[in-house]
Amino acid sequence: MFVDLVKIKVRSGKGGDGIVAFRREKYVPMGGPAGGDGGKGGSIIFQGNEGLSTLIDLRYNKEINAPEGENGKPKKMDGAGGEDRIIQVPVGTTIYDEETNKVYGDITNHKQRVIVCKGGRGGRGNVKFASSRNTAPEIAEKGEPGVKKFIRVELKVLADVGLVGLPSVGKSTIISIVSNSRPKIASYHFTTLVPNLGVVKVEEGRSFVMADLPGLIEGASLGQGLGLQFLRHIERTRVILHVIDMSGSEGRDPFEDYTIINKELKTYKYNLLARPQIIIANKMDLPGADDNLELFKMQLKEDYDIIPISAATKDNIQELLYKTADLLDNTKSFELYEDDDYEEIVEYTFTPDEILFEINLGDDGVYDVTGSRLRKIFEMTDFSRDQSIKRFSRILRSLGIDRELREKGVKNGDTVRILDFEFEFVD
């Protein structure tokens, strides 16, 4: 089964907790703190694999989680890190954030890797908190939480040339003649339901990859039929071969067919009409094709090469291949994404202009203190130990939260809520 689009939830592993421990051995006075750090959580990584051609392995995985890091151990031993979860996908796969539509990565090479979710760092053990003023700290951090994301994974076939056109114009017949691809060929519409790839060899040692893309219909760029599913596979092509039934064997007007498809290519994203195009006038062996071709040339305003062929009799196929190969030699790859399209995956770093926290009065009369950096500090604090709670209070004071609460009108005895933790404000 050919699967080229899946939506899944991914979560990187939480970092292991640091621990509070002390060295207690006979004849070792004043052993001191000995709690190790937690291990790093596993990351979610996508890797290109040229041996795959479909995303079917992901279709039945609605959620993928990476393992957590181990907790720290006594005797200053750190916990083991969680293994990264490496997900194999076909070359040509793009990973998007489903909520923002930003691109995490575009995999175009074998073994290329894209980190979608980085694992949480391990919490520090009490060894890291020892100082001259506190030689036996009972403070340890919890591991940093993993990252949860809802992503969309799309496969866009890697082909140099894409065959486009309305149904039953002869695309599958053409690719079966010029390559070893053997698509299903029949006289009814939408015989081809998945893209077919074939390697085309031209004399002089040149070759290129051709994709037979399922027939488009009017409104495909807006999602009519299976248009969006098929159009995505044209995005990576450098040259478009526009196949037209010049005989009008099904009662259609060839120029109207040409206009319909080009309108869909123009409406679709990435401006597909910017790619060079060759018009293939197919079925020239049928009655009326010559007259229709002359009329088509008079109506055509664009400066496209027109190659008349007959896929049924294999007439003029070699000229088509030479023209296509020459055009490819002079056409560079098109960049699908700009820098602004990418979602940068980086380790958390504080920037001076970042909003540290926000304070709002809730409907229940409780002052809510929120903020992404504050949440991370909160989730990595062990509230079961008094020294950790005191350290958290010092951090709040250093961030200026106490002062801001007073300016907001908080009085002695009022309830303040920091995320899920409520406490009574004492002035």
NORPE-V549676 format. One line per field, one symbol per residue. ss: DSSP state (A for helix, B for strand, O for the rest). phi: phi as a letter, one per 30 degrees, with the letter a starting at -180 (. if undefined). A space follows every 50 residues. Layout:
ss=???
phi=???
This chain:
ss=OOOOBBBBBBBOOOOOOOOOOBOOOOOOOOOOBOOOOOOOOOOBBBBBBO OOOOOAAAAOOOBBBOOOOOOOBOOOBOOOOOOOBBBBBBOOBBBBBOOO OOBBBBBOOOOOBBBBBOOOOOOOOAAAAOOOOOOOOOOOBOOOOOOBBB BBBBBOOOOOBBBBOBOOOOAAAAAAAAOOOOOOOOOOOOOOOOOBBBBB BBAAABBBBBBBOOOBOOOAAAOOOOAAAAAAAAOOOOBBBBBBBOOOOO OOOAAAAAAAAAAAAAAOOOOAAAOBBBBBBBOOOOOOAAAAAAAAAAAO OOOOBBBBOBOOOOBOAAAAAAAAAAAAAOOOOOOOOOAAABOOOOOOOO OOOOOOOBBBBOOOOOBBBBOAAAAAAAAOBOOOOAAAAAAAAAAAAAOO AAAAAAAOOOOOOOBBBBOOBBBBOOO
phi=.cbbabbbcbbdddddddbcabdbbdibdhdidbddddddddccbcbdbd dcbacddcdccdbbccddddddbdhicdddddddcccdbddjdcccdddc idcdabcbbdidcbdcbdddddddddedcdbdcbdbdcbbcdddddccbc cccbcbedbdbbdbldeicjdddddddcbddbddbadcdhddcbdccbdc cceiidaaccccceecbdiddcjdicedddddddeddcbccccbdddidc icdeddeddddddddddddihddddebcccdciddcdidddddddddddd cdccdccdbbddcididddddddddddddcbddcddbceddccdcbddbd ceddddabbbddddicdccblddddddddcccddcddddddddddedddi deddddddjdcejdcbcchcccbcdcc
